[in-house]
Amino acid sequence: MRGRVPPLLLLGILVLASVSATLAKLDEQQQRFPPGERTRGQQPGQEHDYDRRRQPWDREPGREEGGRWGPSEPREREREEWRQPRRDRDWRRPSEEPWKIRPEGREGEQEWGRPAGSRVREESSRNNPFHFPSRRFNTRYGNQNGRIQLLPRFEQRSKRFENLQNYRIVQIEARPNTLVLPKHADADNILVVQQGNATVSVANGNNKQSFNLEEGHALRIPSGFISYILNPHDNQNLRVAKISMPVNTPGQFEDFFPASSRDQPSYLQGFSRNTLEAAFNAEFDEIRRVLLEENDQGEQEEQRQPGQRRRSSRSSENNEGVIVKVSKEHIQQLTKHAKSVPKEASEEGDISTPINLRNDEPVISNNFGRLFEVKPEKKNPQLQDLDMFLTCVEIKEGALMLPHYNSKAIVVVVVNKGTGNLELVSVRKEQQQQQRGRRQPEWEEEEDEEDEGNREVRRYTARLNEGDVFIMPAGHPVAINATSELHLLGFGINAENNQRTFLAGDKDNVIKQIEKQVKDLAFPGSGEQVERLIKNQKESHFVSAHPQPEKEDEEEERQRGKGPLLSILKAFN
Protein backbone atom coordinates (compact mmCIF):
# COMPACT_ATOMS: atom_id res chain seq x y z
CA MET A 1 0.00 0.00 0.00
CA ARG A 2 2.90 2.28 0.73
CA GLY A 3 4.29 2.15 -2.90
CA ARG A 4 0.95 2.54 -4.72
CA VAL A 5 0.40 5.95 -6.48
CA PRO A 6 -3.00 7.50 -5.75
CA PRO A 7 -5.27 7.42 -8.89
CA LEU A 8 -6.05 11.17 -8.82
CA LEU A 9 -2.36 12.08 -8.70
CA LEU A 10 -1.63 9.75 -11.62
CA LEU A 11 -4.45 11.29 -13.64
CA GLY A 12 -3.10 14.79 -12.98
CA ILE A 13 0.39 13.82 -14.13
CA LEU A 14 -1.00 12.41 -17.39
CA VAL A 15 -2.99 15.61 -18.12
CA LEU A 16 0.03 17.83 -17.51
CA ALA A 17 2.18 15.67 -19.76
CA SER A 18 -0.41 15.85 -22.57
CA VAL A 19 -0.69 19.66 -22.34
CA SER A 20 3.11 20.06 -22.34
CA ALA A 21 3.43 17.88 -25.45
CA THR A 22 0.77 19.89 -27.29
CA LEU A 23 2.38 23.24 -26.47
CA ALA A 24 5.77 21.97 -27.56
CA LYS A 25 4.35 20.82 -30.88
CA LEU A 26 2.68 24.22 -31.54
CA ASP A 27 5.89 26.05 -30.66
CA GLU A 28 7.81 23.87 -33.10
CA GLN A 29 5.36 24.65 -35.92
CA GLN A 30 5.61 28.38 -35.29
CA GLN A 31 9.37 28.19 -35.55
CA ARG A 32 9.17 26.18 -38.78
CA PHE A 33 6.76 28.61 -40.48
CA PRO A 34 7.55 32.21 -39.56
CA PRO A 35 5.41 34.80 -41.45
CA GLY A 36 6.96 36.05 -44.70
CA GLU A 37 9.63 33.27 -44.89
CA ARG A 38 9.77 29.89 -46.60
CA THR A 39 10.88 26.73 -44.76
CA ARG A 40 14.58 26.09 -44.75
CA GLY A 41 15.48 23.58 -47.44
CA GLN A 42 12.22 24.27 -49.34
CA GLN A 43 12.63 25.15 -53.00
CA PRO A 44 11.37 28.54 -54.21
CA GLY A 45 7.73 28.31 -55.31
CA GLN A 46 7.28 25.02 -53.40
CA GLU A 47 4.41 24.95 -50.88
CA HIS A 48 4.35 23.09 -47.64
CA ASP A 49 1.29 20.98 -46.85
CA TYR A 50 0.44 23.45 -44.11
CA ASP A 51 0.17 26.30 -46.65
CA ARG A 52 -1.95 24.25 -49.04
CA ARG A 53 -4.47 23.57 -46.33
CA ARG A 54 -5.08 27.27 -45.75
CA GLN A 55 -7.68 29.07 -47.87
CA PRO A 56 -7.42 32.68 -49.14
CA TRP A 57 -10.30 33.85 -46.94
CA ASP A 58 -8.56 32.28 -43.87
CA ARG A 59 -5.42 34.40 -44.22
CA GLU A 60 -4.88 37.20 -41.80
CA PRO A 61 -5.21 40.67 -43.35
CA GLY A 62 -1.80 42.01 -44.24
CA ARG A 63 0.03 38.66 -44.20
CA GLU A 64 2.32 38.26 -47.20
CA GLU A 65 3.73 35.22 -48.91
CA GLY A 66 7.03 35.84 -50.66
CA GLY A 67 6.34 39.58 -50.51
CA ARG A 68 3.12 39.25 -52.61
CA TRP A 69 -0.59 39.01 -52.02
CA GLY A 70 -2.49 35.85 -52.83
CA PRO A 71 -1.50 32.32 -53.82
CA SER A 72 2.13 31.26 -54.11
CA GLU A 73 1.92 29.97 -57.69
CA PRO A 74 3.24 32.82 -59.90
CA ARG A 75 0.41 32.72 -62.50
CA GLU A 76 -2.35 32.38 -59.94
CA ARG A 77 -0.75 35.01 -57.77
CA GLU A 78 -0.63 37.47 -60.68
CA ARG A 79 -4.29 36.90 -61.45
CA GLU A 80 -5.24 37.43 -57.82
CA GLU A 81 -3.28 40.69 -57.64
CA TRP A 82 -5.40 42.18 -60.44
CA ARG A 83 -8.62 40.65 -59.15
CA GLN A 84 -8.46 41.55 -55.47
CA PRO A 85 -8.81 44.93 -53.79
CA ARG A 86 -6.05 46.33 -51.68
CA ARG A 87 -7.52 44.61 -48.66
CA ASP A 88 -6.80 40.89 -48.59
CA ARG A 89 -10.21 39.24 -48.91
CA ASP A 90 -11.75 36.67 -51.16
CA TRP A 91 -14.08 38.13 -53.76
CA ARG A 92 -16.03 35.10 -54.85
CA ARG A 93 -16.62 31.72 -53.30
CA PRO A 94 -16.31 28.68 -55.58
CA SER A 95 -20.02 27.94 -55.21
CA GLU A 96 -21.12 31.30 -56.63
CA GLU A 97 -22.42 31.44 -60.18
CA PRO A 98 -20.82 34.20 -62.27
CA TRP A 99 -22.92 37.07 -63.70
CA LYS A 100 -25.94 36.34 -61.55
CA ILE A 101 -28.29 39.28 -61.12
CA ARG A 102 -31.35 39.80 -58.99
CA PRO A 103 -34.11 41.44 -61.00
CA GLU A 104 -35.99 42.82 -58.04
CA GLY A 105 -33.21 45.24 -57.07
CA ARG A 106 -34.21 45.42 -53.41
CA GLU A 107 -32.16 46.28 -50.41
CA GLY A 108 -30.63 47.03 -53.05
CA GLU A 109 -28.24 45.17 -54.71
CA GLN A 110 -28.37 43.30 -57.91
CA GLU A 111 -25.86 40.51 -57.56
CA TRP A 112 -23.36 40.09 -60.33
CA GLY A 113 -21.89 36.99 -58.71
CA ARG A 114 -18.77 39.09 -58.33
CA PRO A 115 -17.14 40.32 -55.16
CA ALA A 116 -19.01 42.78 -53.02
CA GLY A 117 -17.15 45.66 -54.67
CA SER A 118 -18.71 45.05 -58.09
CA ARG A 119 -22.38 44.67 -57.28
CA VAL A 120 -25.08 46.90 -58.68
CA ARG A 121 -27.30 48.62 -56.14
CA GLU A 122 -30.53 50.21 -57.29
CA GLU A 123 -31.80 53.36 -55.62
CA SER A 124 -35.34 54.60 -56.24
CA SER A 125 -36.47 58.22 -56.28
CA ARG A 126 -36.75 58.29 -52.49
CA ASN A 127 -33.02 57.63 -52.08
CA ASN A 128 -31.91 59.37 -55.27
CA PRO A 129 -29.83 62.47 -54.44
CA PHE A 130 -29.65 63.45 -58.12
CA HIS A 131 -33.42 63.92 -58.48
CA PHE A 132 -35.39 66.86 -57.07
CA PRO A 133 -39.18 66.49 -57.48
CA SER A 134 -41.11 69.70 -58.10
CA ARG A 135 -42.59 69.51 -54.60
CA ARG A 136 -39.15 70.31 -53.15
CA PHE A 137 -39.38 73.91 -54.38
CA ASN A 138 -40.08 76.50 -51.69
CA THR A 139 -42.38 79.42 -52.50
CA ARG A 140 -40.53 82.67 -51.94
CA TYR A 141 -43.31 84.98 -53.14
CA GLY A 142 -46.82 84.07 -54.16
CA ASN A 143 -50.43 85.13 -54.51
CA GLN A 144 -53.31 84.29 -56.82
CA ASN A 145 -51.51 86.02 -59.71
CA GLY A 146 -48.56 83.64 -59.63
CA ARG A 147 -45.57 82.57 -57.61
CA ILE A 148 -41.77 82.58 -57.50
CA GLN A 149 -40.21 79.38 -56.17
CA LEU A 150 -36.67 78.53 -55.14
CA LEU A 151 -35.09 75.07 -55.05
CA PRO A 152 -33.07 74.32 -51.88
CA ARG A 153 -29.30 74.40 -52.17
CA PHE A 154 -27.85 71.38 -53.91
CA GLU A 155 -25.06 70.75 -51.41
CA GLN A 156 -27.61 70.46 -48.61
CA ARG A 157 -28.90 67.31 -50.30
CA SER A 158 -25.49 65.69 -50.80
CA LYS A 159 -21.87 66.65 -50.21
CA ARG A 160 -21.04 65.50 -53.71
CA PHE A 161 -22.70 68.70 -55.00
CA GLU A 162 -20.26 71.07 -53.30
CA ASN A 163 -19.22 72.39 -56.73
CA LEU A 164 -22.83 73.51 -57.22
CA GLN A 165 -23.10 75.50 -54.00
CA ASN A 166 -23.15 78.78 -55.92
CA TYR A 167 -25.96 77.80 -58.31
CA ARG A 168 -29.66 78.09 -57.51
CA ILE A 169 -32.71 77.17 -59.59
CA VAL A 170 -35.72 79.50 -59.61
CA GLN A 171 -39.16 78.88 -61.14
CA ILE A 172 -41.48 81.77 -62.04
CA GLU A 173 -45.18 81.24 -62.84
CA ALA A 174 -47.39 84.17 -63.81
CA ARG A 175 -51.03 84.17 -64.86
CA PRO A 176 -52.31 86.08 -67.92
CA ASN A 177 -52.03 89.88 -67.88
CA THR A 178 -49.75 90.06 -64.86
CA LEU A 179 -46.44 91.73 -64.05
CA VAL A 180 -43.58 90.67 -61.79
CA LEU A 181 -42.59 93.95 -60.11
CA PRO A 182 -39.18 95.54 -60.75
CA LYS A 183 -36.28 94.30 -58.64
CA HIS A 184 -32.57 93.64 -58.74
CA ALA A 185 -30.59 90.85 -57.11
CA ASP A 186 -27.02 90.27 -55.97
CA ALA A 187 -26.71 87.42 -58.46
CA ASP A 188 -26.14 86.85 -62.15
CA ASN A 189 -29.16 85.23 -63.78
CA ILE A 190 -30.03 83.40 -66.96
CA LEU A 191 -33.73 82.93 -67.54
CA VAL A 192 -35.40 80.72 -70.15
CA VAL A 193 -39.04 80.90 -71.17
CA GLN A 194 -40.56 77.44 -70.79
CA GLN A 195 -44.15 78.24 -71.72
CA GLY A 196 -46.01 81.24 -73.07
CA ASN A 197 -44.80 84.70 -74.05
CA ALA A 198 -43.01 87.29 -71.94
CA THR A 199 -41.94 90.88 -72.27
CA VAL A 200 -38.80 91.25 -70.17
CA SER A 201 -37.26 94.65 -69.45
CA VAL A 202 -33.70 95.06 -68.18
CA ALA A 203 -32.27 98.39 -66.99
CA ASN A 204 -29.10 99.76 -65.48
CA GLY A 205 -28.19 103.36 -64.61
CA ASN A 206 -28.35 104.81 -68.12
CA ASN A 207 -30.01 102.26 -70.37
CA LYS A 208 -33.14 100.12 -70.65
CA GLN A 209 -34.01 97.38 -73.10
CA SER A 210 -37.24 95.39 -73.51
CA PHE A 211 -37.57 92.10 -75.38
CA ASN A 212 -40.53 90.01 -76.48
CA LEU A 213 -39.53 86.45 -75.62
CA GLU A 214 -41.18 83.20 -76.64
CA GLU A 215 -40.76 79.58 -75.59
CA GLY A 216 -37.12 78.54 -75.97
CA HIS A 217 -35.75 82.09 -75.69
CA ALA A 218 -33.13 82.88 -73.04
CA LEU A 219 -31.89 86.16 -71.59
CA ARG A 220 -29.07 87.03 -69.24
CA ILE A 221 -29.80 89.49 -66.44
CA PRO A 222 -26.51 90.66 -64.90
CA SER A 223 -26.16 91.15 -61.18
CA GLY A 224 -27.48 94.52 -60.05
CA PHE A 225 -29.59 95.16 -63.16
CA ILE A 226 -33.25 95.95 -62.50
CA SER A 227 -35.64 93.65 -64.36
CA TYR A 228 -39.38 93.07 -64.59
CA ILE A 229 -41.38 90.45 -66.44
CA LEU A 230 -44.77 90.91 -68.10
CA ASN A 231 -47.14 88.17 -69.23
CA PRO A 232 -49.11 89.97 -71.98
CA HIS A 233 -51.13 86.92 -73.00
CA ASP A 234 -54.86 86.89 -72.32
CA ASN A 235 -55.29 83.15 -71.78
CA GLN A 236 -51.95 81.40 -71.35
CA ASN A 237 -49.87 81.13 -68.20
CA LEU A 238 -46.21 82.06 -68.29
CA ARG A 239 -43.52 79.72 -66.95
CA VAL A 240 -39.87 80.76 -66.68
CA ALA A 241 -36.88 78.79 -65.39
CA LYS A 242 -33.92 80.73 -64.06
CA ILE A 243 -30.47 79.79 -62.81
CA SER A 244 -28.97 82.27 -60.36
CA MET A 245 -25.31 82.66 -59.42
CA PRO A 246 -24.87 84.77 -56.27
CA VAL A 247 -21.96 87.20 -56.17
CA ASN A 248 -21.77 88.01 -52.43
CA THR A 249 -22.40 84.87 -50.42
CA PRO A 250 -22.09 81.44 -52.08
CA GLY A 251 -25.52 79.93 -52.55
CA GLN A 252 -27.42 82.92 -51.13
CA PHE A 253 -28.90 85.91 -52.88
CA GLU A 254 -31.45 88.57 -52.04
CA ASP A 255 -34.05 90.41 -54.11
CA PHE A 256 -34.18 94.19 -53.72
CA PHE A 257 -37.52 95.85 -54.59
CA PRO A 258 -37.72 99.65 -54.93
CA ALA A 259 -41.51 99.48 -54.40
CA SER A 260 -43.19 97.96 -51.35
CA SER A 261 -45.57 95.03 -51.43
CA ARG A 262 -47.11 92.61 -48.98
CA ASP A 263 -44.22 90.19 -49.55
CA GLN A 264 -41.31 92.62 -49.60
CA PRO A 265 -40.81 96.18 -48.29
CA SER A 266 -39.03 98.80 -50.35
CA TYR A 267 -35.32 99.07 -49.71
CA LEU A 268 -35.76 102.85 -49.76
CA GLN A 269 -37.38 102.54 -46.36
CA GLY A 270 -34.01 101.57 -44.96
CA PHE A 271 -32.62 105.10 -45.40
CA SER A 272 -33.02 107.85 -42.87
CA ARG A 273 -35.31 110.85 -43.38
CA ASN A 274 -32.40 113.25 -43.86
CA THR A 275 -30.77 111.00 -46.44
CA LEU A 276 -33.99 110.66 -48.45
CA GLU A 277 -34.68 114.42 -48.39
CA ALA A 278 -31.15 115.16 -49.58
CA ALA A 279 -31.21 112.43 -52.20
CA PHE A 280 -34.51 113.45 -53.81
CA ASN A 281 -34.31 117.16 -52.97
CA ALA A 282 -37.87 117.07 -51.66
CA GLU A 283 -39.80 117.13 -48.43
CA PHE A 284 -40.07 113.85 -46.63
CA ASP A 285 -43.88 113.97 -46.64
CA GLU A 286 -43.90 114.07 -50.44
CA ILE A 287 -41.32 111.25 -50.63
CA ARG A 288 -43.38 109.17 -48.28
CA ARG A 289 -46.58 109.85 -50.19
CA VAL A 290 -45.11 109.12 -53.64
CA LEU A 291 -42.53 106.38 -53.06
CA LEU A 292 -43.16 104.93 -49.64
CA GLU A 293 -46.23 103.57 -47.95
CA GLU A 294 -48.43 105.74 -45.73
CA ASN A 295 -51.13 104.66 -43.31
CA ASP A 296 -54.35 106.44 -42.51
CA GLN A 297 -52.88 108.25 -39.51
CA GLY A 298 -50.01 109.67 -41.56
CA GLU A 299 -47.49 107.80 -39.48
CA GLN A 300 -44.10 106.90 -40.85
CA GLU A 301 -43.78 103.72 -42.83
CA GLU A 302 -41.78 101.90 -40.22
CA GLN A 303 -44.71 102.28 -37.80
CA ARG A 304 -47.31 101.02 -40.31
CA GLN A 305 -49.28 97.97 -39.21
CA PRO A 306 -49.44 94.94 -41.53
CA GLY A 307 -52.24 95.24 -44.07
CA GLN A 308 -52.43 99.07 -43.93
CA ARG A 309 -51.59 100.40 -47.39
CA ARG A 310 -52.05 103.59 -49.36
CA ARG A 311 -54.79 103.29 -51.94
CA SER A 312 -53.20 103.15 -55.39
CA SER A 313 -53.77 101.70 -58.84
CA ARG A 314 -52.68 98.29 -57.53
CA SER A 315 -54.20 98.38 -54.04
CA SER A 316 -56.81 95.67 -54.59
CA GLU A 317 -56.54 92.29 -52.90
CA ASN A 318 -55.31 90.74 -56.16
CA ASN A 319 -52.25 92.98 -56.16
CA GLU A 320 -51.02 92.52 -52.60
CA GLY A 321 -47.70 90.95 -53.64
CA VAL A 322 -44.79 91.12 -56.07
CA ILE A 323 -46.93 89.76 -58.96
CA VAL A 324 -49.72 92.20 -59.88
CA LYS A 325 -52.58 92.41 -62.35
CA VAL A 326 -52.08 94.73 -65.33
CA SER A 327 -54.67 96.54 -67.45
CA LYS A 328 -54.84 96.32 -71.24
CA GLU A 329 -53.68 99.94 -71.56
CA HIS A 330 -50.58 99.23 -69.50
CA ILE A 331 -49.81 96.11 -71.54
CA GLN A 332 -49.98 98.05 -74.80
CA GLN A 333 -47.60 100.68 -73.49
CA LEU A 334 -45.13 98.13 -72.08
CA THR A 335 -44.96 96.00 -75.24
CA LYS A 336 -45.01 98.83 -77.77
CA HIS A 337 -41.25 99.40 -77.83
CA ALA A 338 -40.09 95.88 -77.00
CA LYS A 339 -37.75 94.19 -79.47
CA SER A 340 -38.29 90.75 -80.93
CA VAL A 341 -35.57 88.14 -80.84
CA PRO A 342 -33.92 87.88 -84.29
CA LYS A 343 -34.39 84.59 -86.12
CA GLU A 344 -30.71 84.47 -87.05
CA ALA A 345 -28.01 85.03 -84.46
CA SER A 346 -25.41 87.71 -85.17
CA GLU A 347 -21.75 86.81 -85.44
CA GLU A 348 -20.91 88.89 -82.39
CA GLY A 349 -23.61 89.56 -79.83
CA ASP A 350 -23.40 91.40 -76.55
CA ILE A 351 -24.17 90.37 -73.02
CA SER A 352 -27.73 91.72 -73.19
CA THR A 353 -28.75 90.03 -76.45
CA PRO A 354 -31.41 87.31 -76.06
CA ILE A 355 -30.63 83.75 -77.16
CA ASN A 356 -32.89 81.53 -79.23
CA LEU A 357 -32.14 77.92 -78.25
CA ARG A 358 -33.69 76.65 -81.49
CA ASN A 359 -31.98 79.22 -83.69
CA ASP A 360 -29.52 76.84 -85.33
CA GLU A 361 -29.94 73.32 -86.59
CA PRO A 362 -30.09 70.70 -83.84
CA VAL A 363 -26.75 69.28 -82.78
CA ILE A 364 -28.17 65.76 -82.99
CA SER A 365 -31.49 64.73 -84.51
CA ASN A 366 -33.42 61.76 -85.88
CA ASN A 367 -36.98 60.41 -85.91
CA PHE A 368 -36.91 59.73 -82.16
CA GLY A 369 -35.60 63.03 -80.80
CA ARG A 370 -33.39 66.05 -81.20
CA LEU A 371 -31.00 68.14 -79.14
CA PHE A 372 -30.27 71.86 -79.48
CA GLU A 373 -27.28 73.44 -77.78
CA VAL A 374 -25.84 76.94 -77.38
CA LYS A 375 -22.18 76.82 -76.40
CA PRO A 376 -20.03 79.46 -74.61
CA GLU A 377 -18.40 80.70 -77.81
CA LYS A 378 -17.30 84.15 -78.91
CA LYS A 379 -20.65 84.82 -80.56
CA ASN A 380 -22.39 84.04 -77.25
CA PRO A 381 -20.74 86.36 -74.69
CA GLN A 382 -23.83 85.95 -72.48
CA LEU A 383 -22.55 82.44 -71.69
CA GLN A 384 -18.83 82.69 -72.36
CA ASP A 385 -17.70 84.44 -69.20
CA LEU A 386 -20.01 82.19 -67.12
CA ASP A 387 -18.51 79.06 -68.72
CA MET A 388 -22.00 77.69 -69.28
CA PHE A 389 -23.99 76.12 -72.10
CA LEU A 390 -27.75 75.87 -72.62
CA THR A 391 -29.34 72.78 -74.10
CA CYS A 392 -32.87 71.81 -75.10
CA VAL A 393 -33.73 68.13 -75.59
CA GLU A 394 -36.94 66.84 -77.17
CA ILE A 395 -37.60 63.09 -76.95
CA LYS A 396 -40.57 61.46 -78.69
CA GLU A 397 -42.94 59.28 -76.69
CA GLY A 398 -41.62 55.73 -76.45
CA ALA A 399 -38.07 56.77 -77.37
CA LEU A 400 -34.82 56.44 -75.43
CA MET A 401 -31.87 58.80 -75.27
CA LEU A 402 -29.00 56.33 -75.33
CA PRO A 403 -26.62 55.97 -72.36
CA HIS A 404 -24.12 58.82 -72.45
CA TYR A 405 -22.09 61.10 -70.21
CA ASN A 406 -20.48 64.55 -70.27
CA SER A 407 -16.71 64.70 -70.05
CA LYS A 408 -16.44 67.71 -67.69
CA ALA A 409 -19.75 69.59 -67.55
CA ILE A 410 -22.22 69.26 -64.68
CA VAL A 411 -25.69 69.65 -66.18
CA VAL A 412 -28.67 70.83 -64.13
CA VAL A 413 -31.77 69.68 -66.02
CA VAL A 414 -35.32 71.04 -65.65
CA VAL A 415 -38.20 68.93 -66.94
CA ASN A 416 -40.13 71.37 -69.10
CA LYS A 417 -42.87 69.11 -70.41
CA GLY A 418 -43.98 65.48 -70.34
CA THR A 419 -43.01 62.41 -68.33
CA GLY A 420 -40.20 59.91 -68.46
CA ASN A 421 -37.82 57.66 -66.58
CA LEU A 422 -34.27 58.50 -65.58
CA GLU A 423 -31.45 56.03 -65.00
CA LEU A 424 -28.13 57.38 -63.73
CA VAL A 425 -25.13 55.22 -62.88
CA SER A 426 -22.57 56.07 -60.22
CA VAL A 427 -19.67 54.27 -58.58
CA ARG A 428 -19.52 54.68 -54.83
CA LYS A 429 -18.01 53.11 -51.76
CA GLU A 430 -19.98 50.07 -50.66
CA GLN A 431 -22.52 51.21 -48.09
CA GLN A 432 -22.58 49.40 -44.78
CA GLN A 433 -25.83 48.17 -43.30
CA GLN A 434 -27.16 50.31 -40.49
CA GLN A 435 -28.87 49.23 -37.32
CA ARG A 436 -32.25 47.51 -37.74
CA GLY A 437 -31.47 46.89 -41.39
CA ARG A 438 -31.92 50.54 -42.41
CA ARG A 439 -29.37 51.89 -44.83
CA GLN A 440 -28.10 55.39 -44.44
CA PRO A 441 -29.76 57.85 -46.85
CA GLU A 442 -27.51 58.96 -49.68
CA TRP A 443 -27.44 62.59 -48.60
CA GLU A 444 -26.34 61.57 -45.09
CA GLU A 445 -23.33 59.56 -46.27
CA GLU A 446 -19.93 60.84 -45.29
CA GLU A 447 -17.56 59.19 -47.68
CA ASP A 448 -13.83 59.48 -47.27
CA GLU A 449 -12.41 59.32 -50.77
CA GLU A 450 -9.09 58.16 -49.33
CA ASP A 451 -10.77 55.08 -47.89
CA GLU A 452 -9.86 52.13 -50.07
CA GLY A 453 -12.97 50.13 -49.28
CA ASN A 454 -14.91 48.17 -51.86
CA ARG A 455 -16.64 50.06 -54.64
CA GLU A 456 -20.04 49.24 -56.02
CA VAL A 457 -22.04 50.32 -59.04
CA ARG A 458 -25.28 52.08 -58.14
CA ARG A 459 -28.19 52.66 -60.45
CA TYR A 460 -30.33 55.66 -59.50
CA THR A 461 -33.81 55.73 -60.99
CA ALA A 462 -36.48 58.41 -60.97
CA ARG A 463 -39.87 59.05 -62.47
CA LEU A 464 -39.67 62.43 -64.24
CA ASN A 465 -42.58 64.87 -64.26
CA GLU A 466 -43.06 68.46 -65.32
CA GLY A 467 -41.19 70.84 -63.01
CA ASP A 468 -38.75 68.24 -61.68
CA VAL A 469 -35.01 68.92 -61.60
CA PHE A 470 -32.18 66.41 -61.84
CA ILE A 471 -28.40 66.63 -61.97
CA MET A 472 -26.07 64.91 -64.42
CA PRO A 473 -22.55 64.99 -62.88
CA ALA A 474 -19.59 64.83 -65.21
CA GLY A 475 -18.56 61.31 -66.14
CA HIS A 476 -21.79 59.69 -64.85
CA PRO A 477 -23.61 57.67 -67.53
CA VAL A 478 -27.28 58.59 -67.98
CA ALA A 479 -30.19 57.17 -70.01
CA ILE A 480 -33.59 58.85 -70.38
CA ASN A 481 -36.77 57.12 -71.55
CA ALA A 482 -39.79 59.23 -72.57
CA THR A 483 -43.16 57.79 -71.53
CA SER A 484 -44.82 60.81 -73.16
CA GLU A 485 -43.33 63.52 -75.33
CA LEU A 486 -40.54 64.82 -73.10
CA HIS A 487 -38.89 68.24 -73.26
CA LEU A 488 -35.84 68.99 -71.11
CA LEU A 489 -33.95 72.21 -70.44
CA GLY A 490 -30.32 71.94 -69.35
CA PHE A 491 -27.88 74.41 -67.78
CA GLY A 492 -24.35 73.09 -68.36
CA ILE A 493 -21.70 74.23 -65.86
CA ASN A 494 -17.94 73.96 -66.65
CA ALA A 495 -18.95 73.91 -70.30
CA GLU A 496 -15.71 74.82 -72.08
CA ASN A 497 -14.28 71.88 -74.04
CA ASN A 498 -16.99 69.55 -72.78
CA GLN A 499 -17.64 66.43 -74.87
CA ARG A 500 -20.87 64.43 -74.90
CA THR A 501 -19.92 60.75 -75.20
CA PHE A 502 -22.32 57.91 -75.99
CA LEU A 503 -21.92 54.28 -74.92
CA ALA A 504 -24.11 52.75 -77.62
CA GLY A 505 -25.36 53.56 -81.10
CA ASP A 506 -23.83 53.91 -84.53
CA LYS A 507 -22.24 57.36 -84.09
CA ASP A 508 -20.27 58.99 -81.27
CA ASN A 509 -19.93 55.59 -79.59
CA VAL A 510 -16.76 55.55 -77.50
CA ILE A 511 -16.78 51.76 -77.11
CA LYS A 512 -16.77 51.48 -80.88
CA GLN A 513 -13.42 53.30 -80.93
CA ILE A 514 -11.65 50.73 -78.75
CA GLU A 515 -9.38 48.37 -80.70
CA LYS A 516 -10.64 44.86 -81.27
CA GLN A 517 -7.69 43.37 -79.37
CA VAL A 518 -8.49 45.50 -76.32
CA LYS A 519 -12.17 44.53 -76.50
CA ASP A 520 -11.06 40.90 -76.55
CA LEU A 521 -9.15 41.42 -73.29
CA ALA A 522 -11.64 43.70 -71.55
CA PHE A 523 -15.05 42.10 -72.07
CA PRO A 524 -16.39 38.61 -71.35
CA GLY A 525 -17.06 38.01 -75.05
CA SER A 526 -14.49 38.07 -77.83
CA GLY A 527 -13.59 41.29 -79.62
CA GLU A 528 -15.44 40.04 -82.69
CA GLN A 529 -18.60 39.41 -80.65
CA VAL A 530 -18.37 42.89 -79.12
CA GLU A 531 -18.09 44.56 -82.52
CA ARG A 532 -20.94 42.48 -83.90
CA LEU A 533 -23.13 43.46 -80.95
CA ILE A 534 -22.33 47.16 -81.39
CA LYS A 535 -23.33 46.98 -85.06
CA ASN A 536 -26.78 45.70 -84.11
CA GLN A 537 -27.85 49.27 -83.26
CA LYS A 538 -28.23 51.16 -86.54
CA GLU A 539 -29.57 54.36 -84.95
CA SER A 540 -27.61 56.96 -82.98
CA HIS A 541 -28.31 59.11 -79.93
CA PHE A 542 -32.10 58.54 -79.85
CA VAL A 543 -33.65 55.11 -80.44
CA SER A 544 -36.88 53.23 -79.84
CA ALA A 545 -37.20 52.12 -76.23
CA HIS A 546 -38.96 48.94 -77.40
CA PRO A 547 -37.02 47.62 -80.42
CA GLN A 548 -38.21 44.58 -82.38
CA PRO A 549 -35.07 42.55 -83.18
CA GLU A 550 -35.07 40.17 -86.13
CA LYS A 551 -35.54 36.50 -85.42
CA GLU A 552 -32.01 35.72 -86.61
CA ASP A 553 -30.63 38.21 -84.13
CA GLU A 554 -32.70 36.69 -81.32
CA GLU A 555 -31.50 33.18 -82.15
CA GLU A 556 -27.89 34.35 -82.33
CA GLU A 557 -28.27 36.12 -78.98
CA ARG A 558 -29.64 32.94 -77.39
CA GLN A 559 -26.70 30.95 -78.73
CA ARG A 560 -24.18 33.42 -77.42
CA GLY A 561 -25.86 33.65 -74.02
CA LYS A 562 -25.20 36.91 -72.21
CA GLY A 563 -23.98 39.81 -74.29
CA PRO A 564 -20.34 40.84 -73.87
CA LEU A 565 -21.15 44.45 -73.03
CA LEU A 566 -23.24 43.53 -69.99
CA SER A 567 -20.29 44.43 -67.80
CA ILE A 568 -20.81 48.09 -68.75
CA LEU A 569 -24.45 48.45 -69.71
CA LYS A 570 -26.16 46.00 -67.34
CA ALA A 571 -26.97 48.78 -64.91
CA PHE A 572 -29.35 50.32 -67.46
CA ASN A 573 -31.53 47.16 -67.72
TAGI-V162037 format. One record per run of one state. SS is the DSSP state (@ for helix, = for strand, . for the rest). FROM is the first residue (numbers start at 1). LEN is the number of residues. If there is no record, write none. Layout:
{{SS/FROM/LEN} {SS/FROM/LEN}}
This chain:
{{./1/6} {@/7/26} {./33/16} {@/49/5} {./54/2} {@/56/3} {./59/6} {=/65/1} {./66/2} {=/68/1} {./69/5} {@/74/10} {./84/25} {=/109/2} {./111/5} {@/116/3} {./119/1} {=/120/4} {./124/1} {@/125/3} {./128/3} {=/131/2} {./133/1} {@/134/3} {=/137/7} {./144/2} {=/146/6} {./152/2} {@/154/4} {./158/1} {@/159/6} {./165/3} {=/168/7} {./175/3} {=/178/8} {./186/1} {=/187/9} {./196/2} {=/198/6} {./204/4} {=/208/6} {./214/3} {=/217/5} {./222/4} {=/226/6} {./232/6} {=/238/9} {./247/2} {=/249/1} {./250/2} {=/252/1} {./253/2} {=/255/2} {./257/10} {@/267/4} {./271/2} {@/273/8} {./281/3} {@/284/7} {./291/10} {@/301/3} {./304/13} {@/317/3} {./320/3} {=/323/3} {./326/2} {@/328/9} {./337/2} {=/339/2} {./341/14} {=/355/2} {./357/7} {=/364/3} {./367/2} {=/369/6} {./375/6} {@/381/4} {./385/3} {=/388/8} {./396/3} {=/399/8} {./407/3} {=/410/8} {./418/2} {=/420/10} {./430/3} {=/433/1} {./434/1} {@/435/3} {./438/1} {=/439/1} {./440/2} {@/442/3} {./445/10} {=/455/10} {./465/4} {=/469/4} {./473/5} {=/478/5} {./483/3} {=/486/8} {./494/6} {=/500/3} {./503/6} {=/509/1} {./510/1} {@/511/3} {./514/2} {@/516/7} {./523/4} {@/527/9} {./536/6} {=/542/3} {./545/6} {@/551/10} {./561/5} {@/566/7} {./573/1}}
